[in-house]
Each structure stands twice: as structure tokens, then as C-alpha cells.
Amino acid sequence: MKKELLTNIIDNFFNCNRSEILQIINELINTLKAEENLSCFEIMSRNYDTAQSNPEIHYIPGNLKDARDAIFPYFWGTDGWYSKLHMENVKGPANYASLIGAIACLLKNPNLCVDTYSQRSNELELKAITSLANLVFYHTKNPWGIFTMGGTISNLYGGKIGIEKTHPNAMKRGLRDVKLAGIVSEAAHYSNETLAGWLGLGTDNLYSIPTDESCSMDLQLLREKMEEIYNGKTTIAFVIATFGSTDAFGIDDIKSIRQIINEVSAKYNMPVPQLHVDAAAGWSLCFLNEYDLEKNEFGLSSEVLSVVERLRYYSMGIQEADSVTIDFHKMGWGHYPASAFIVNNREDLKYLFRSKEELPYFSEADYRHDPALFTLETSRPAIGPFSVMASLNGIGLKGYQILVAHSLEMAALLRKKLNNLEYCKVINQNCLGPSVVWWVLPKGRDASVIYEKLVAGELSEKEYTRYFSEIHRLFEKRKNVLNPEIDASLSFTTAMGYNPHGIAIPAWKGVFFNPKTDESVVRQIIKSIEEL
Ligand SMILES: *Cc1c(COP(=O)(O)O)cnc(C)c1O
């Protein structure tokens, strides 16, 4: 081959051309700045029509600017969720300490599959996992874990360990001739259905326990369901508790769940199910575990202090769990993907080894240096460890306390203001977290009375269907008339998690995720509701 053909490609794409790269990064950041300066950022419309029918690959080798040009319209057409008016979900701006970590990671492009490919990046994973483990398990001696592609996959690891613990060597033998079940709450994330299906348990064998008004699993019903399942000669592989449900931020009482599953499984002489905690959304509330309520350094209001105090009981419960899911790309304000699956006792990882024959090789050195021995994934990105350590040490423990406390403060403020309006009702009044779900009914209606009647079972289907459609209609009305320059973007859920008498409750939803979302945004939400 003519040598210059290859040289040209190496020069453009395999030599780090600092000025060219910095220039393009600068241009991309300029674009972000330009977006910020627009009084109203409207996302470009999509062109799916020809995306598939008209793909393109340049013919002749180009340069980095060609790379830039190929993605630029899609970069501009993507919302970075930096706006303080975004309140739809636990989705928001990634912090810039995380960006530093992520860029460092991309420059080296480590593969966490084995440490011979990534050396100190695997060591960083150990450090990041241990930091997070100490935070959520409080004081734990022997934790271990890995970063995964997302909360769904982290939950899947928890479910898989449960299956292996209760049906030994399922990895090899499969699930033939066994009856296995799993348990979650009705407010649990739908990823639990995903894992029940993908692990071969079957979604039909995943049981959802109704919750109380705070979207917390009903403990008596959990006990009864376990007895019913055991009476049917079925093994319960796992119970997945929720620490922060996606809509209402319901929190399960993990300490009590631990007692119940130990008691009931012993009574029926069955193996204890894996107790996994899905804290994908809620884990960062643990930052406030050690906030000094007496000193109240941040000057938090009495409402927020009370939330922090009540939270403590529930977050201390996480240490009773066998394993936990943490999404750092949610309330860690990190980049995707940065989800961690962490076990309280590293011995539990032995259940994930491919086959019993591999167990003799289960030594500390092996699984530290070669996580691919037990991970679902083979190649794994290191964005998680880099994002976590850069963020935790940039922002700091106190910085995270400030961020989380601010979210709680804003949620408390919105609750208070909504409850002053007779035709509004906060539905997750006693939930401890940054989400508010509420009703807006036509003026003249007494939302609290209607809610009490619904909970008491005193509304006919015709009546509540009518109220629910009013709530939805008003949401749509606001959406159609809102001013995108000042009005927050909210979302609508058709089932907030608590289902009294089996009735799914729809509601407006707002999440205080963006640190910039402030009192003025809350006041404007109230104003926009009053003007409907
Ligand atoms: C977001 C979320 C998940 C799924 O996490 P991904 O990272 O999106 O896969 C699971 N459980 C809860 C409670 C969540 O909020």
C-alpha cells in the first residue's frame, strides 16, 4: 500500500492534535453558552423520516471537523437539561466535576473488564464503590460491587443473586422444575418487571405488594403474601425494596422488611430471600444521615429538619439489606452510565460465578483484578468510577448535603403553597424526598375532601373517573398555555404508586433535581395554576 494513505489517517485520527481538539471542544461549549443565552430554548424538531432511509458514510477520509459536522445538528438538537425549569423527572444537569472525570476517562478509554486492560481504573472502581458503600450501608466491613450500565442492570444483579442463593447453581442448571417468585411493592420501578422477565423468573411470578399513602410497602400484606407463596410450595428468591420510588419518592421500611423475611422464611423452613434495595433514585438522601439537626448549620426550616430526622430511620435501614442499587447519574448529578451495584458482604459475589467449578478460583485477588469473572457485561466503561470520584471530591460531602437539602427545601415550599389552594391537594404529603405529586381540580372543588373520599372508598367509579379526567385536562391546559420562558415543565403520572382499593391515582408531578430551581420557579408554578 502507498504509505501516505495510512499516515494521513494516523495523523488525523490517532495522533492527539491538541489545538484541533481543544478548538472543537471550545466550539461545542460556545454552543452550550448560546443555548443558555436564548430567552427560550426550543429543541429542534426530529427528522426520523429519513434517518433510516438516508444514512450516510463519507467516502474519502476526512478530519476531526468532519466528525464535528456529522454530529453537530444532533448536538444542537439535544437538550442538556440545564434549565432550572425542567422538573419532569429525576433527570437533570450533570455537574462539571463529573465532566472532568468523564473526559479523563474518555482520554484513556479504559475497559473495566480486567485490570490488565485498565490498571488503576479498576483500582478507582474499588475506591468509588467503597465510598458509596460506606455512605449507604453506613458502617460496613466487607462490601464490594461494580458499576453497571444502569439501575435496571444493577437491580438485575440483585435479583440474580437471590435466584442463585435460593436455587443453588441455577446458573448451570437453569430454572427447570423449580417454582420461584420475587416480591416488590406496587410503587416499585418497572425495571423489576424487566429483570423478572429477563432472568427467567417470569413477570407473572413477580408479586407487587400494595403500599400505604406514603408509597411504602404494606408490611402486613408482605407477610401475608410470603405465607401464601410458601404455602404454594414456591421459593421466594428475592424481595426488592424501594428507597425512593420514581414518582412519589416512597421509601420502604427496610429494617422491618428484614425482620419479616427472616421470620417467615424460618417458619416455613425456606431459604431467606435476597433483600435488595432499589435506591437508584433515593440513595443520595443518605448524605444527610450525619447532618447535625441541633446545630443546623445550613439554617434549614423546621419542616425540612423534620424530613431529615424522619429520613434517618429509613436510611439507617439500608444496612439491613444484602445489596443495593445506586444511580450516580441521577441524584449524584453524574454522567451516564454511572450506576453501582453493591453487596454488603463480598462473599455474596460468589453466587455470580459462571459455574461451581470456577469457585476454587474465587480469591480476592482474582475478582478484584478480573471482575469479568462475575459481571454480566464483559467490556465495561469506567465513566462511573471517574465521574463518582471526581464529583464526590470536587463537591464534597458537605456540598452534596447542601444540594440534597436544597431539593428538600424546594419540595417543602411547593407542598406548602399547593396546600393553601383548596382545589389542590398534595398526594405524597408524607413522602420524604425531592418529588411532589399533586392534584389540581377545577376551582370550587375541595380537593382534600375528594381525596379523603377516594381513600375511604366512598367514590363511585363514575365519580373518580370524572375527577381524574379533570385533573388531566387541567394539566394539558397548563401545558398548552404555559410560557416556556418562565413556566416550569412538569410531568403527569397515571399511577403515582399508592392504589387505594386498587385504584391507580393520576397526578401532576414535579421533581426538584436542578440546583438552580428556586423559589421564583415555585411561585410561578402556583401562579400558573391560579390562572388556569
Ligand atoms: C431510574 C430508576 C431505575 C432504573 O435505572 P436506570 O439507570 O434508568 O436503568 C430503577 N429504579 C428506580 C427507583 C429508578 O428511579
PDBQT file of the ligand as one rigid body, heavy atoms in Angstrom, charges set to zero:
ROOT
HETATM    1  C1  LIG A 601     -34.388   5.225  37.298  1.00  0.00    +0.000 C 
HETATM    2  C2  LIG A 601     -34.742   4.118  38.168  1.00  0.00    +0.000 A 
HETATM    3  C3  LIG A 601     -34.398   2.794  37.825  1.00  0.00    +0.000 A 
HETATM    4  C4  LIG A 601     -33.755   2.461  36.510  1.00  0.00    +0.000 C 
HETATM    5  O1  LIG A 601     -32.492   2.996  36.442  1.00  0.00    +0.000 OA
HETATM    6  P1  LIG A 601     -31.760   3.223  35.032  1.00  0.00    +0.000 P 
HETATM    7  O2  LIG A 601     -30.439   3.758  35.449  1.00  0.00    +0.000 OA
HETATM    8  O3  LIG A 601     -32.604   4.206  34.296  1.00  0.00    +0.000 OA
HETATM    9  O4  LIG A 601     -31.694   1.902  34.349  1.00  0.00    +0.000 OA
HETATM   10  C5  LIG A 601     -34.696   1.800  38.708  1.00  0.00    +0.000 A 
HETATM   11  N1  LIG A 601     -35.321   2.069  39.868  1.00  0.00    +0.000 NA
HETATM   12  C6  LIG A 601     -35.684   3.320  40.234  1.00  0.00    +0.000 A 
HETATM   13  C7  LIG A 601     -36.375   3.546  41.536  1.00  0.00    +0.000 C 
HETATM   14  C8  LIG A 601     -35.402   4.393  39.391  1.00  0.00    +0.000 A 
HETATM   15  O5  LIG A 601     -35.773   5.634  39.735  1.00  0.00    +0.000 OA
ENDROOT
TORSDOF 0
